[in-house]
Amino acid sequence: MTMPELTERQKTLLLLIIRDYIESAQPVGSKRLVEHYHINLSSATIRNEMAALTDMGYLRQPHTSAGRVPTEEGYRYFVSQMMNQAELPEAVQATIAHQFHQSRPDVDQWMTLAASILAHQSQGVAVVTAPHTDKAKYKHVELISTQGRQVLMVLVLVGGEVSQQILTLAEPVSQERLSQTAARLNKLLSGLAVDAMTALPVRSDALDQDILTLIVQDFRRAANRVSGEIYTDGLTNVLGEPEFAESDEARRALRIFGERSTLEELIARTAINSNVGGLQVLIGGEGGWEELRQCSMIIARYGVPGLATGTLGVLGPMRMSYARTIPTVRYVAGLLSDLVNDTISGE
């Protein structure tokens, strides 16, 4: 649907009303606009313009309140106006970059930190998926003796994706022999995709062959996953917001974060249309997600196309601070892309 063209005065008033509502969560009236923003217009003129913006579908009047609140279309207009203008202050960028450089060069640490930073900066719920690829390539394996016949296998793929599983061997094996097996396989498999691994001749050492078979199985499982490990943070941030405190419908959105399959589907359907470095803003579920009808979600992809990519995003009330959250999501996505790229090129 094409929305009506706005005059410069209507644009200014609409952006002021939305900014004020984002901060206060209270319907905005003409009196507040005159007193708070020292607008050089009469209350009657402002009321007429607010009525026009309401007729156009950018604002609505809740109940019998004299004030107005933005509609989904109002928020979309607001986001379109400031999408490329919103910048993260340099001091905030420096702080975030410093936190990443202080962390260990470890994907799990990066993902946990990214989710924590996004949740803190946006005061919303953050979701980050570990870098993942359908064309996984081998980086290395570690075999760690735990107890008796049990061994922890840590498999690392190019791009940083990690999987861990406990194996139960037919008989106890020393750590020294496990380390020798891992060293041989690391030399043999370095940089290979699953097809090349399955084409290798059978290993003469039975332990080598058993571990190789398990690695191939792990690779096939990884290829069938929609995303890497999912990290979330900040659920408590939004529970105190009026939208979530007063509405069961809004709280339903938070249940998505407890259901991996639903979260994966949401990530897959939104990320499929976006390029690495691209950013999407979903307002009110965009007609496809009933659970998100009272929420907004800002999503970006990061990584190296064709090798390893992930998704990160923030969910909050429709009244979220877009001016702060959009540049934060964009900046953290850029940092994670650089880290994935460094991990791959550092092979």
C-alpha positions in Angstrom: 0.0 0.0 0.0 1.4 3.4 -1.0 1.2 5.9 1.9 0.2 9.5 1.2 3.0 12.1 0.7 3.7 14.2 3.7 4.4 18.0 3.8 7.6 19.1 5.5 5.6 20.3 8.5 3.8 16.9 8.8 7.2 15.1 8.6 8.6 17.2 11.4 5.6 16.7 13.6 5.4 13.0 13.0 9.1 12.5 13.8 8.7 14.5 17.0 5.6 12.6 18.1 7.3 9.2 17.5 10.5 10.3 19.3 8.4 11.5 22.3 6.3 8.4 22.4 9.4 6.2 22.3 10.8 8.0 25.3 7.6 8.4 27.4 5.3 5.5 26.3 2.5 8.1 26.8 0.1 9.3 24.0 1.4 12.7 22.7 -0.9 15.7 22.6 -0.6 19.1 20.9 -0.1 20.8 24.2 2.9 18.7 25.0 4.4 19.4 21.6 4.0 23.2 22.0 5.4 23.3 25.6 8.1 20.7 25.2 9.5 21.4 21.8 8.7 25.2 21.5 7.1 24.7 18.1 6.2 27.9 16.5 2.6 26.7 15.6 -0.7 27.1 17.4 -2.2 24.1 19.2 -5.1 24.3 16.8 -2.8 24.0 13.8 -0.9 21.1 15.4 -4.2 19.3 16.2 -5.3 19.7 12.6 -2.0 18.2 11.3 -2.3 15.3 13.9 -5.8 14.6 12.7 -4.5 14.6 9.1 -1.6 12.2 10.0 -4.2 10.0 11.8 -6.4 9.9 8.7 -3.4 9.0 6.6 -2.6 6.0 8.8 0.6 7.2 10.5 -0.9 7.9 13.9 -3.8 6.5 15.9 -5.8 7.8 18.9 -6.0 5.2 21.7 -9.4 5.1 23.5 -10.6 8.6 24.4 -7.1 10.1 25.0 -6.5 13.4 23.4 -3.0 12.3 22.4 -1.8 10.2 19.6 0.5 7.2 19.3 2.4 5.9 16.1 0.9 3.1 14.0 3.1 0.4 12.4 3.2 2.7 9.3 4.3 5.6 11.4 7.2 3.6 12.8 8.1 2.4 9.3 8.2 6.0 8.1 10.4 6.9 11.2 12.8 4.0 10.5 13.1 4.9 6.8 14.0 8.5 7.6 16.7 7.7 10.1 18.0 4.3 8.8 21.1 5.7 7.3 21.5 8.7 9.6 21.7 7.0 12.9 25.3 6.7 14.0 26.8 5.0 17.1 28.9 7.5 19.0 32.6 6.9 18.5 33.1 6.5 22.3 30.6 3.6 22.3 32.2 2.0 19.2 35.6 2.2 20.9 34.2 0.6 24.1 32.6 -2.3 22.2 35.7 -2.9 20.0 37.8 -2.9 23.2 35.6 -5.5 24.8 36.0 -7.8 21.8 39.7 -7.4 21.6 40.0 -8.2 25.3 38.1 -11.4 24.9 39.7 -14.8 24.0 39.8 -15.6 20.3 37.0 -18.1 20.8 33.7 -18.2 18.9 31.7 -19.1 22.1 33.2 -16.0 23.8 32.5 -13.8 20.9 28.8 -14.9 20.6 28.2 -14.5 24.3 29.8 -11.1 24.3 27.9 -10.0 21.2 24.5 -11.0 22.8 25.4 -9.2 26.0 26.5 -6.0 24.3 23.4 -5.9 22.1 21.1 -6.5 25.0 22.8 -3.8 27.1 22.9 -1.2 24.4 19.4 -1.7 23.1 17.7 -2.6 26.3 16.0 -5.3 24.3 16.3 -9.1 23.9 19.4 -10.0 21.8 19.8 -13.1 19.7 23.0 -14.2 18.0 23.7 -17.3 16.0 27.2 -18.7 15.7 28.8 -18.6 12.2 27.5 -21.6 10.1 28.0 -22.9 6.6 26.4 -25.5 4.4 29.8 -26.1 2.8 31.7 -26.8 6.0 35.4 -27.4 5.9 37.5 -29.1 8.5 39.9 -27.1 10.7 40.9 -29.4 13.6 39.8 -31.9 16.2 40.7 -32.4 19.8 40.3 -35.7 21.6 40.3 -35.4 25.4 40.2 -38.4 27.8 37.6 -37.8 30.5 36.9 -41.0 32.4 37.1 -44.7 31.7 36.2 -45.2 28.1 34.6 -41.8 27.6 36.3 -39.2 25.4 35.3 -35.6 24.6 35.6 -34.8 20.9 35.8 -31.1 20.0 35.5 -30.5 16.3 36.3 -27.1 14.9 35.3 -26.1 11.3 36.8 -23.3 9.2 34.9 -20.1 10.2 34.9 -21.0 13.8 31.8 -23.3 14.2 32.5 -25.8 17.1 30.7 -29.0 18.0 31.4 -31.1 21.1 30.3 -34.6 21.9 31.1 -37.3 24.4 32.2 -40.6 22.7 32.2 -44.0 24.4 35.0 -46.1 23.0 35.2 -49.9 23.0 38.1 -49.8 25.5 40.0 -47.2 27.5 42.6 -45.3 25.5 45.5 -43.2 26.9 45.5 -39.4 26.3 48.8 -39.8 24.5 47.3 -42.2 21.9 44.2 -39.9 21.6 46.5 -36.9 20.9 48.5 -38.9 18.3 45.2 -39.8 16.5 44.0 -36.2 16.5 47.4 -35.0 15.1 47.2 -37.6 12.3 43.6 -36.7 11.4 44.4 -32.9 11.6 47.2 -33.4 9.1 45.0 -35.6 6.8 41.8 -33.7 6.9 42.9 -30.0 7.0 40.6 -27.9 4.8 38.6 -30.8 3.4 34.8 -30.8 2.9 32.7 -33.9 3.8 32.7 -35.3 0.2 36.5 -35.4 0.1 36.6 -37.1 3.5 34.3 -39.9 2.5 36.4 -40.5 -0.6 39.5 -41.2 1.5 40.7 -44.8 1.8 39.9 -46.7 5.0 42.5 -46.0 7.8 44.6 -48.9 8.9 44.4 -47.7 12.5 41.0 -48.7 13.9 40.8 -45.7 16.3 41.7 -43.3 13.4 38.9 -44.8 11.3 36.3 -44.7 14.1 37.0 -41.1 14.8 37.0 -40.2 11.1 33.5 -41.9 10.8 32.2 -39.8 13.7 33.6 -36.6 12.2 31.9 -37.3 8.9 28.6 -37.9 10.7 29.1 -34.6 12.6 29.7 -32.7 9.3 26.5 -34.1 7.9 24.5 -33.1 10.9 26.0 -29.6 10.7 25.0 -29.3 7.0 21.4 -30.0 8.0 21.2 -27.4 10.7 19.6 -24.0 9.8 22.0 -22.1 12.0 24.9 -22.5 14.4 24.4 -22.4 18.2 21.9 -19.8 19.3 22.8 -17.3 22.0 20.3 -15.0 23.7 20.5 -12.3 26.4 18.3 -9.5 27.9 14.9 -11.1 28.4 14.6 -9.2 31.7 15.2 -5.9 29.8 11.7 -6.0 28.2 9.6 -7.6 30.9 9.4 -4.2 32.7 8.3 -2.3 29.6 4.6 -1.4 29.7 3.8 -3.3 26.5 5.1 -6.6 28.0 3.9 -6.0 31.6 0.3 -5.3 30.5 -0.2 -7.6 27.6 -0.2 -11.4 27.4 0.0 -11.0 23.6 3.3 -9.1 23.8 4.7 -11.6 26.3 3.9 -14.4 23.8 6.7 -13.0 21.6 9.2 -13.9 24.3 8.3 -17.5 24.2 9.9 -17.7 20.8 13.2 -17.4 22.6 12.5 -20.7 24.5 11.7 -22.7 21.3 14.8 -23.3 19.2 12.8 -24.6 16.2 10.6 -21.4 16.1 13.6 -19.2 16.6 15.5 -21.0 13.8 12.5 -20.6 11.5 12.3 -16.9 12.2 16.0 -16.5 11.6 16.0 -18.5 8.4 13.0 -16.7 6.9 14.3 -13.3 7.7 18.0 -13.9 6.9 17.3 -15.6 3.6 16.4 -12.2 2.0 19.3 -10.3 3.4 23.0 -10.0 2.3 25.9 -10.0 4.7 26.1 -6.5 6.0 22.5 -5.9 5.2 20.0 -4.9 7.9 16.3 -5.7 8.2 13.7 -4.0 10.5 10.6 -6.1 11.1 7.7 -4.0 12.6 4.7 -5.8 14.0 5.8 -9.1 12.5 5.3 -7.7 9.0 2.1 -9.8 8.6 4.1 -13.1 8.8 4.6 -13.5 12.6 1.5 -13.3 14.7 3.6 -13.6 17.9 5.5 -10.4 17.0 2.5 -8.3 16.3 3.3 -5.8 19.1 7.1 -6.0 18.7 9.9 -4.9 16.4 13.0 -6.8 15.5 16.2 -5.6 13.9 18.2 -8.3 12.2 21.5 -8.3 10.4 23.7 -11.0 8.8 27.5 -11.2 9.4 30.4 -13.3 8.2 32.0 -14.2 4.9 29.5 -15.2 2.2 30.0 -18.8 0.9 32.2 -19.7 3.9 30.5 -18.9 7.2 27.7 -16.6 8.1 25.5 -15.9 11.1 22.7 -13.7 12.2 22.2 -11.3 15.0 19.3 -9.2 16.1 17.4 -7.4 18.8 13.7 -7.8 19.7 11.8 -5.2 21.7 8.5 -3.3 21.9 7.5 -1.5 18.7 8.4 1.6 20.8 12.1 0.6 20.9 14.9 3.1 20.4 15.6 2.6 16.7 18.1 5.4 16.7 20.3 3.5 19.2 19.6 -0.1 18.3 20.0 0.1 14.4 23.6 1.4 14.5 24.5 -0.9 17.4 23.3 -4.0 15.4 25.1 -2.7 12.3 28.3 -2.1 14.2 28.4 -5.4 16.1 27.6 -7.3 12.8 30.6 -5.5 11.2 32.9 -6.5 14.0 31.8 -10.1 13.9 32.3 -10.2 10.1 35.9 -9.0 10.6 36.5 -11.6 13.3 35.1 -14.5 11.1 37.2 -13.2 8.2 40.3 -13.0 10.3 39.7 -16.6 11.6 39.3 -17.9 8.0 42.2 -16.0 6.5 44.4 -16.9 9.4 44.2 -20.6 8.3 
